[in-house]
Amino acid sequence: MNAKELGILFEEDDAFAAGVKVRLRWTNSGRQFCGLGTITRLNAKSLRAALDHEVGSPSEPFGYYPASYEIIVPRITDPKKWTANNCARLAINEG
């Protein structure tokens, strides 16, 4: 990741606020998930967002998240936990 890409991530992080739409990426039991959500709470190093739509399949033991389920992911301000597969990005022109 170069300085310009890192700068973009910090600009997006500055735009985070309750009610903002984000694209969430998270992992559970070795599986990767992605979905659109709305930020419900911001902390210094993490954010909580409610899913706008269900993600996954009800037949999967660790792979189903219903709409409105809240996901917690790290913000870029927590570089030890933030990864491209465990993060939130602004959902521009999505949803």
N, C-alpha and C positions, 0 to 999 in steps of 0.2 A: 504494500500500500504506500503510495507516495504522499507528499505533503498536501497536494491539491485534493486528493480523495479523502484524506483525513479531515481537511478543512470543511468539505461538503458534509461529512458525518456530524461534525460539531455544529454546523449551521442548522442541520435538520434537528439536532438535539435541542438547540435553542428555541425552535418553533414548537416543541412539544408542550401541550397544555391539556387540561381536562377537556374532553369533547372532541379532540383532534383525531381524525382517522389515520390509522397506521397499518402497515403490513407487518404482521408478526411472524417470526420464525423461532421455533423452539424444538427441543428434542425430548424424547421420553423412551426409555428402554431400548436404546439403539435405533429409534426411528426418528425421522425428521418430519416436522409439520410446518405448514404455512397457512395463514388465514388473515382476513381483514378484521380489524377490531377498532374500538373507540376507547381512547385513554380515559380511565376512571380515576386514577391516582398517580401522582408523580412523587418519587423520593429522590434523594440526591444521587443514588447509584442504580436505581431500578424504576420501572414503571409497571403499572397494572392496567390491563386493557380487557374489555369485554368483547368476546367474539361477535361479529355481526351475523355470521352464518355458521352452521355446524361444520365441523372439520372431521374427516375420517369416517369410519364405518362402525355402527353399533356392534357388529360381530367381532371386532378386534378388541382384545382385553385391555390393551394400553393405547388404542388408536382412535378413540372417539371422544370428541369434545362438542357438546351441544351449543347452540347459539346462546349467547349471554354468559357462557362460562368465562371466568376471568383467568387470564394468563399473566404471569409475572416474568418479565425478561429484564436483563441488565441494560443500562444505558451505556453509551460510549464513554461516559465519565468513570466507568468501572472496567478498566482495561484488562484486569485479571479474569473477569467473567464474560465480557463481551466477545462474541465471535460472529462471523457471518451467518452461522446457523443458530444463533441464540441472541436475537436482537429485535429491534423495532425500527422501521424506516417509515418516513412519511408516505402515505398512500395518495399520491397525486394522480388524478384522472383514473382512479380505480373505484370499483364498487357500485 
